[in-house]
Amino acid sequence: METALPIAHAWAGRRPRLHHQECGVGMQVVTLLGRPETALQALRMPVPQGEGGTFMQGHMVAKLLSFKRLYERWPQFMLVLLGENGEPIARGLSVPFASQLPGRELYPSHGWGKVAVWAAEDALDDARTDTVCALEIMVHPEHRGKGLSGMVLQAMRENAKQLGYSRLIAPVRPSIKSDEPSTPMEEFVNRVRSDGLPVDPWLRVHARAGGKITGIAECSQTVQGSLEQWRHWTGLPFHEDGETVVPGGLVPVLVSVRQDIATYTEPNVWVLHSI
Ligand SMILES: CC(C)(COP(=O)(O)OP(=O)(O)OC[C@H]1O[C@@H](n2cnc3c(N)ncnc32)[C@H](O)[C@@H]1OP(=O)(O)O)[C@@H](O)C(=O)NCCC(=O)NCCS
Protein backbone atom coordinates (compact mmCIF):
# COMPACT_ATOMS: atom_id res chain seq x y z
CA MET A 1 0.00 0.00 0.00
CA GLU A 2 1.28 3.48 -0.79
CA THR A 3 1.63 5.87 2.11
CA ALA A 4 1.86 9.63 1.67
CA LEU A 5 5.09 11.07 3.03
CA PRO A 6 5.68 14.42 4.74
CA ILE A 7 6.29 17.25 2.28
CA ALA A 8 9.28 19.56 2.71
CA HIS A 9 8.08 22.97 3.94
CA ALA A 10 10.27 25.02 1.62
CA TRP A 11 8.24 23.95 -1.40
CA ALA A 12 5.02 22.66 0.13
CA GLY A 13 2.97 25.47 -1.39
CA ARG A 14 4.22 25.01 -4.92
CA ARG A 15 1.86 23.44 -7.46
CA PRO A 16 1.12 21.62 -9.63
CA ARG A 17 3.28 18.63 -8.86
CA LEU A 18 4.41 15.93 -11.22
CA HIS A 19 3.22 12.49 -10.25
CA HIS A 20 4.12 10.68 -13.41
CA GLN A 21 5.21 11.37 -16.97
CA GLU A 22 4.68 8.94 -19.82
CA CYS A 23 7.96 8.30 -21.59
CA GLY A 24 7.93 5.56 -24.15
CA VAL A 25 6.34 2.21 -24.61
CA GLY A 26 5.42 0.88 -21.18
CA MET A 27 7.68 3.31 -19.35
CA GLN A 28 6.86 6.18 -17.03
CA VAL A 29 8.70 8.49 -14.66
CA VAL A 30 7.24 8.87 -11.19
CA THR A 31 8.21 10.88 -8.16
CA LEU A 32 8.75 9.00 -4.91
CA LEU A 33 5.94 10.80 -3.14
CA GLY A 34 3.95 8.08 -1.41
CA ARG A 35 5.97 5.26 -2.98
CA PRO A 36 8.08 3.66 -0.23
CA GLU A 37 8.34 0.33 -2.08
CA THR A 38 9.61 1.97 -5.26
CA ALA A 39 12.08 3.99 -3.17
CA LEU A 40 13.48 0.82 -1.63
CA GLN A 41 13.86 -0.82 -5.04
CA ALA A 42 15.44 2.28 -6.55
CA LEU A 43 17.92 2.46 -3.68
CA ARG A 44 19.01 -1.12 -4.32
CA MET A 45 19.92 -0.51 -7.97
CA PRO A 46 23.17 -2.49 -8.49
CA VAL A 47 26.56 -0.99 -9.33
CA PRO A 48 28.38 -3.05 -11.99
CA GLN A 49 31.52 -4.82 -10.84
CA GLY A 50 34.69 -3.01 -11.78
CA GLU A 51 32.92 0.29 -12.52
CA GLY A 52 35.41 2.14 -10.30
CA GLY A 53 34.67 5.04 -8.03
CA THR A 54 34.22 2.76 -5.00
CA PHE A 55 36.26 5.29 -3.00
CA MET A 56 33.19 7.56 -3.13
CA GLN A 57 31.97 5.67 -0.06
CA GLY A 58 34.35 7.98 1.86
CA HIS A 59 32.51 11.10 0.60
CA MET A 60 31.29 12.62 3.88
CA VAL A 61 28.82 15.14 2.41
CA ALA A 62 27.20 12.39 0.36
CA LYS A 63 26.62 10.52 3.62
CA LEU A 64 24.78 13.57 4.96
CA LEU A 65 22.39 13.50 2.00
CA SER A 66 21.85 9.75 1.99
CA PHE A 67 19.21 8.32 -0.35
CA LYS A 68 16.94 7.64 2.65
CA ARG A 69 17.12 11.25 3.83
CA LEU A 70 16.63 12.59 0.31
CA TYR A 71 13.60 10.44 -0.18
CA GLU A 72 12.07 11.23 3.20
CA ARG A 73 12.63 14.97 2.93
CA TRP A 74 12.19 15.68 -0.77
CA PRO A 75 10.17 12.81 -2.32
CA GLN A 76 8.86 15.13 -5.06
CA PHE A 77 12.40 15.78 -6.28
CA MET A 78 13.28 12.09 -6.45
CA LEU A 79 12.40 10.59 -9.82
CA VAL A 80 12.31 6.96 -10.82
CA LEU A 81 11.87 5.64 -14.34
CA LEU A 82 9.72 2.52 -14.23
CA GLY A 83 9.94 -0.18 -16.87
CA GLU A 84 7.04 -2.08 -18.42
CA ASN A 85 6.61 -4.27 -15.36
CA GLY A 86 6.82 -1.37 -12.93
CA GLU A 87 10.40 -2.10 -11.96
CA PRO A 88 12.82 0.87 -11.43
CA ILE A 89 15.28 1.10 -14.31
CA ALA A 90 16.75 4.54 -13.61
CA ARG A 91 16.66 7.24 -10.97
CA GLY A 92 17.22 10.98 -10.96
CA LEU A 93 17.81 12.80 -7.70
CA SER A 94 17.75 16.55 -7.17
CA VAL A 95 17.33 19.02 -4.30
CA PRO A 96 16.06 22.60 -4.00
CA PHE A 97 18.19 25.32 -2.41
CA ALA A 98 18.23 29.10 -1.97
CA SER A 99 20.95 30.53 -4.21
CA GLN A 100 20.34 34.15 -3.24
CA LEU A 101 20.92 34.13 0.50
CA PRO A 102 23.93 36.18 1.73
CA GLY A 103 27.19 34.33 1.11
CA ARG A 104 25.64 32.07 -1.50
CA GLU A 105 26.12 31.89 -5.25
CA LEU A 106 24.66 29.95 -8.13
CA TYR A 107 27.80 28.09 -9.19
CA PRO A 108 30.04 27.62 -6.15
CA SER A 109 33.55 26.27 -6.80
CA HIS A 110 32.78 23.64 -4.14
CA GLY A 111 30.01 22.42 -6.43
CA TRP A 112 28.08 19.30 -5.44
CA GLY A 113 29.24 19.32 -1.82
CA LYS A 114 28.46 22.98 -1.22
CA VAL A 115 24.97 22.80 -2.68
CA ALA A 116 24.25 19.62 -0.74
CA VAL A 117 25.13 21.43 2.52
CA TRP A 118 23.06 24.49 1.53
CA ALA A 119 20.06 22.31 0.69
CA ALA A 120 20.32 20.63 4.09
CA GLU A 121 20.61 24.04 5.82
CA ASP A 122 17.58 25.34 3.92
CA ALA A 123 15.54 22.30 4.85
CA LEU A 124 16.42 22.79 8.55
CA ASP A 125 15.67 26.53 8.33
CA ASP A 126 12.53 26.19 6.19
CA ALA A 127 14.13 28.71 3.80
CA ARG A 128 12.39 29.66 0.58
CA THR A 129 14.28 27.99 -2.26
CA ASP A 130 14.76 29.27 -5.83
CA THR A 131 16.91 26.71 -7.66
CA VAL A 132 16.94 22.97 -8.15
CA CYS A 133 20.29 21.16 -8.28
CA ALA A 134 20.73 17.72 -9.82
CA LEU A 135 22.63 15.33 -7.57
CA GLU A 136 22.57 12.09 -9.51
CA ILE A 137 21.18 10.31 -12.52
CA MET A 138 21.74 6.59 -12.51
CA VAL A 139 20.59 4.01 -15.01
CA HIS A 140 20.31 0.33 -14.07
CA PRO A 141 23.36 -1.44 -15.57
CA GLU A 142 21.16 -3.74 -17.67
CA HIS A 143 19.47 -0.74 -19.28
CA ARG A 144 22.44 1.45 -20.13
CA GLY A 145 23.20 2.58 -23.67
CA LYS A 146 19.51 2.86 -24.62
CA GLY A 147 19.16 6.63 -24.30
CA LEU A 148 17.37 6.48 -20.94
CA SER A 149 19.62 9.03 -19.23
CA GLY A 150 18.37 11.84 -21.46
CA MET A 151 14.81 10.81 -20.68
CA VAL A 152 15.45 11.08 -16.94
CA LEU A 153 17.18 14.45 -17.39
CA GLN A 154 14.21 15.77 -19.36
CA ALA A 155 11.88 14.50 -16.63
CA MET A 156 14.02 16.25 -14.00
CA ARG A 157 13.76 19.53 -15.91
CA GLU A 158 10.01 19.08 -16.29
CA ASN A 159 9.60 18.21 -12.63
CA ALA A 160 11.51 21.32 -11.51
CA LYS A 161 9.34 23.42 -13.81
CA GLN A 162 6.13 21.90 -12.48
CA LEU A 163 7.28 22.57 -8.94
CA GLY A 164 7.57 26.25 -9.86
CA TYR A 165 11.31 26.63 -10.46
CA SER A 166 12.83 28.33 -13.49
CA ARG A 167 16.24 26.73 -13.39
CA LEU A 168 17.92 23.42 -12.78
CA ILE A 169 21.68 23.41 -12.29
CA ALA A 170 23.91 20.34 -12.42
CA PRO A 171 27.47 19.74 -11.19
CA VAL A 172 28.20 17.29 -13.99
CA ARG A 173 30.74 14.49 -13.68
CA PRO A 174 31.92 13.91 -17.27
CA SER A 175 31.77 10.18 -17.74
CA ILE A 176 34.95 9.60 -19.79
CA LYS A 177 37.17 12.11 -17.94
CA SER A 178 38.41 9.16 -15.85
CA ASP A 179 40.23 7.90 -18.99
CA GLU A 180 42.43 11.01 -18.74
CA PRO A 181 42.85 11.89 -15.07
CA SER A 182 45.82 14.18 -15.76
CA THR A 183 44.08 16.36 -18.35
CA PRO A 184 42.91 19.68 -16.83
CA MET A 185 39.10 19.80 -16.71
CA GLU A 186 39.08 23.17 -18.49
CA GLU A 187 40.85 21.61 -21.49
CA PHE A 188 38.64 18.50 -21.37
CA VAL A 189 35.29 20.35 -21.42
CA ASN A 190 36.32 22.45 -24.37
CA ARG A 191 36.65 19.40 -26.59
CA VAL A 192 33.80 19.29 -29.07
CA ARG A 193 32.97 17.06 -31.99
CA SER A 194 32.48 18.26 -35.56
CA ASP A 195 28.74 18.71 -34.83
CA GLY A 196 29.64 21.15 -32.02
CA LEU A 197 28.51 18.83 -29.22
CA PRO A 198 30.85 17.87 -26.36
CA VAL A 199 33.13 14.88 -26.87
CA ASP A 200 32.15 13.60 -23.44
CA PRO A 201 28.94 11.52 -23.70
CA TRP A 202 27.42 12.67 -20.42
CA LEU A 203 28.04 16.35 -21.16
CA ARG A 204 26.53 15.66 -24.57
CA VAL A 205 23.30 14.42 -22.97
CA HIS A 206 23.11 17.68 -21.00
CA ALA A 207 23.89 19.76 -24.10
CA ARG A 208 21.17 18.01 -26.12
CA ALA A 209 18.67 18.65 -23.34
CA GLY A 210 19.41 22.39 -23.60
CA GLY A 211 22.05 22.72 -20.86
CA LYS A 212 24.78 25.37 -21.03
CA ILE A 213 28.19 25.00 -19.45
CA THR A 214 28.68 27.90 -17.03
CA GLY A 215 31.99 27.03 -15.36
CA ILE A 216 34.08 24.50 -13.51
CA ALA A 217 33.47 23.57 -9.88
CA GLU A 218 37.10 22.89 -8.99
CA CYS A 219 36.47 21.22 -5.63
CA SER A 220 33.04 19.72 -6.18
CA GLN A 221 33.48 16.41 -4.38
CA THR A 222 36.14 15.64 -1.80
CA VAL A 223 37.14 12.32 -0.32
CA GLN A 224 39.79 12.20 2.40
CA GLY A 225 40.97 9.17 4.27
CA SER A 226 43.88 7.37 5.88
CA LEU A 227 46.07 5.33 3.57
CA GLU A 228 44.59 2.20 5.10
CA GLN A 229 41.11 3.37 4.11
CA TRP A 230 42.28 4.12 0.56
CA ARG A 231 43.87 0.66 0.30
CA HIS A 232 40.57 -0.82 1.39
CA TRP A 233 38.52 1.27 -1.07
CA THR A 234 40.76 0.71 -4.10
CA GLY A 235 42.99 -2.31 -3.48
CA LEU A 236 46.02 -0.16 -4.41
CA PRO A 237 49.21 0.00 -2.26
CA PHE A 238 49.32 3.76 -1.49
CA HIS A 239 52.95 3.59 -0.40
CA GLU A 240 54.36 6.55 -2.34
CA ASP A 241 53.98 10.29 -1.96
CA GLY A 242 52.42 12.28 -4.78
CA GLU A 243 49.70 11.58 -7.30
CA THR A 244 48.03 8.18 -7.58
CA VAL A 245 45.51 7.32 -10.29
CA VAL A 246 42.51 5.37 -8.96
CA PRO A 247 39.84 3.51 -10.99
CA GLY A 248 36.92 5.83 -11.70
CA GLY A 249 38.78 8.94 -10.52
CA LEU A 250 38.44 12.02 -12.72
CA VAL A 251 41.74 13.34 -11.31
CA PRO A 252 44.56 11.64 -9.38
CA VAL A 253 44.50 11.27 -5.59
CA LEU A 254 47.15 13.23 -3.65
CA VAL A 255 49.04 11.02 -1.20
CA SER A 256 51.11 12.03 1.85
CA VAL A 257 52.78 8.99 3.38
CA ARG A 258 54.21 11.05 6.31
CA GLN A 259 50.73 12.33 7.24
CA ASP A 260 49.10 8.99 6.41
CA ILE A 261 46.43 10.82 4.41
CA ALA A 262 45.27 10.81 0.81
CA THR A 263 42.88 13.37 -0.66
CA TYR A 264 40.75 13.25 -3.79
CA THR A 265 39.37 16.60 -4.96
CA GLU A 266 37.10 16.13 -7.94
CA PRO A 267 36.30 18.95 -10.36
CA ASN A 268 32.83 18.91 -11.91
CA VAL A 269 31.31 20.99 -14.67
CA TRP A 270 28.52 23.43 -13.87
CA VAL A 271 25.66 23.17 -16.33
CA LEU A 272 22.61 25.44 -16.33
CA HIS A 273 19.24 24.26 -17.58
CA SER A 274 16.93 27.26 -17.90
CA ILE A 275 13.40 25.91 -17.87
C1 LIG B 1 26.07 8.01 -17.19
C2 LIG B 1 24.77 7.21 -17.36
C3 LIG B 1 23.67 7.89 -16.51
C4 LIG B 1 24.39 7.22 -18.83
O1 LIG B 1 23.15 6.54 -18.95
P1 LIG B 1 22.71 5.73 -20.29
O2 LIG B 1 21.24 5.68 -20.29
O3 LIG B 1 23.43 4.44 -20.35
O4 LIG B 1 23.27 6.65 -21.42
P2 LIG B 1 22.58 6.84 -22.84
O5 LIG B 1 22.21 5.55 -23.44
O6 LIG B 1 21.51 7.87 -22.68
O7 LIG B 1 23.79 7.43 -23.67
C5 LIG B 1 24.19 8.77 -23.53
C6 LIG B 1 25.36 9.03 -24.41
O8 LIG B 1 26.47 8.31 -23.91
C7 LIG B 1 26.98 7.42 -24.91
N1 LIG B 1 27.44 6.24 -24.19
C8 LIG B 1 26.67 5.36 -23.53
N2 LIG B 1 27.45 4.44 -22.94
C9 LIG B 1 28.73 4.75 -23.26
C10 LIG B 1 30.00 4.20 -22.96
N3 LIG B 1 30.13 3.11 -22.20
N4 LIG B 1 31.12 4.81 -23.44
C11 LIG B 1 31.02 5.92 -24.19
N5 LIG B 1 29.83 6.50 -24.52
C12 LIG B 1 28.72 5.92 -24.05
C13 LIG B 1 25.85 7.18 -25.86
O9 LIG B 1 26.31 6.84 -27.14
C14 LIG B 1 25.14 8.52 -25.83
O10 LIG B 1 25.76 9.46 -26.64
P3 LIG B 1 25.15 9.81 -28.08
O11 LIG B 1 23.67 9.80 -27.95
O12 LIG B 1 25.66 11.16 -28.36
O13 LIG B 1 25.64 8.75 -28.95
C15 LIG B 1 24.93 5.72 -16.91
O14 LIG B 1 26.06 5.19 -17.53
C16 LIG B 1 25.07 5.54 -15.40
O15 LIG B 1 24.08 5.35 -14.69
N6 LIG B 1 26.31 5.59 -14.88
C17 LIG B 1 26.57 5.48 -13.44
C18 LIG B 1 26.13 6.72 -12.69
C19 LIG B 1 26.72 7.97 -13.27
O16 LIG B 1 27.92 8.07 -13.50
N7 LIG B 1 25.87 8.99 -13.43
C20 LIG B 1 26.29 10.28 -14.00
C21 LIG B 1 26.82 11.19 -12.95
S1 LIG B 1 25.63 11.60 -11.72
The ligand as a MOL file (V3000), in Angstrom:
LIG
                    3D

  0  0  0     0  0            999 V3000
M  V30 BEGIN CTAB
M  V30 COUNTS 48 50 0 0 0
M  V30 BEGIN ATOM
M  V30 1 C 26.0730 8.0050 -17.1870 0
M  V30 2 C 24.7690 7.2110 -17.3560 0
M  V30 3 C 23.6690 7.8870 -16.5110 0
M  V30 4 C 24.3880 7.2180 -18.8330 0
M  V30 5 O 23.1500 6.5400 -18.9540 0
M  V30 6 P 22.7130 5.7310 -20.2880 0
M  V30 7 O 21.2350 5.6760 -20.2870 0
M  V30 8 O 23.4300 4.4400 -20.3510 0
M  V30 9 O 23.2690 6.6470 -21.4240 0
M  V30 10 P 22.5810 6.8420 -22.8430 0
M  V30 11 O 22.2060 5.5500 -23.4440 0
M  V30 12 O 21.5090 7.8740 -22.6760 0
M  V30 13 O 23.7860 7.4340 -23.6690 0
M  V30 14 C 24.1870 8.7680 -23.5270 0
M  V30 15 C 25.3650 9.0250 -24.4150 0
M  V30 16 O 26.4720 8.3060 -23.9130 0
M  V30 17 C 26.9810 7.4200 -24.9100 0
M  V30 18 N 27.4410 6.2420 -24.1880 0
M  V30 19 C 26.6730 5.3620 -23.5260 0
M  V30 20 N 27.4530 4.4360 -22.9400 0
M  V30 21 C 28.7310 4.7540 -23.2560 0
M  V30 22 C 30.0000 4.1980 -22.9640 0
M  V30 23 N 30.1250 3.1100 -22.1970 0
M  V30 24 N 31.1180 4.8140 -23.4350 0
M  V30 25 C 31.0160 5.9190 -24.1900 0
M  V30 26 N 29.8320 6.5030 -24.5250 0
M  V30 27 C 28.7180 5.9210 -24.0470 0
M  V30 28 C 25.8520 7.1770 -25.8560 0
M  V30 29 O 26.3090 6.8440 -27.1390 0
M  V30 30 C 25.1390 8.5190 -25.8290 0
M  V30 31 O 25.7600 9.4590 -26.6370 0
M  V30 32 P 25.1550 9.8140 -28.0790 0
M  V30 33 O 23.6740 9.7980 -27.9520 0
M  V30 34 O 25.6570 11.1570 -28.3640 0
M  V30 35 O 25.6380 8.7490 -28.9540 0
M  V30 36 C 24.9300 5.7200 -16.9050 0
M  V30 37 O 26.0570 5.1870 -17.5340 0
M  V30 38 C 25.0670 5.5410 -15.3990 0
M  V30 39 O 24.0810 5.3510 -14.6890 0
M  V30 40 N 26.3130 5.5920 -14.8750 0
M  V30 41 C 26.5650 5.4790 -13.4380 0
M  V30 42 C 26.1260 6.7210 -12.6910 0
M  V30 43 C 26.7210 7.9750 -13.2670 0
M  V30 44 O 27.9160 8.0660 -13.5040 0
M  V30 45 N 25.8660 8.9920 -13.4350 0
M  V30 46 C 26.2910 10.2770 -14.0030 0
M  V30 47 C 26.8230 11.1910 -12.9530 0
M  V30 48 S 25.6270 11.6000 -11.7230 0
M  V30 END ATOM
M  V30 BEGIN BOND
M  V30 1 1 1 2
M  V30 2 1 2 3
M  V30 3 1 2 4
M  V30 4 1 2 36
M  V30 5 1 4 5
M  V30 6 1 5 6
M  V30 7 2 6 7
M  V30 8 1 6 8
M  V30 9 1 6 9
M  V30 10 1 9 10
M  V30 11 2 10 11
M  V30 12 1 10 12
M  V30 13 1 10 13
M  V30 14 1 13 14
M  V30 15 1 14 15
M  V30 16 1 15 16
M  V30 17 1 15 30
M  V30 18 1 16 17
M  V30 19 1 17 18
M  V30 20 1 17 28
M  V30 21 1 18 19
M  V30 22 1 18 27
M  V30 23 2 19 20
M  V30 24 1 20 21
M  V30 25 1 21 22
M  V30 26 2 21 27
M  V30 27 1 22 23
M  V30 28 2 22 24
M  V30 29 1 24 25
M  V30 30 2 25 26
M  V30 31 1 26 27
M  V30 32 1 28 29
M  V30 33 1 28 30
M  V30 34 1 30 31
M  V30 35 1 31 32
M  V30 36 2 32 33
M  V30 37 1 32 34
M  V30 38 1 32 35
M  V30 39 1 36 37
M  V30 40 1 36 38
M  V30 41 2 38 39
M  V30 42 1 38 40
M  V30 43 1 40 41
M  V30 44 1 41 42
M  V30 45 1 42 43
M  V30 46 2 43 44
M  V30 47 1 43 45
M  V30 48 1 45 46
M  V30 49 1 46 47
M  V30 50 1 47 48
M  V30 END BOND
M  V30 END CTAB
M  END
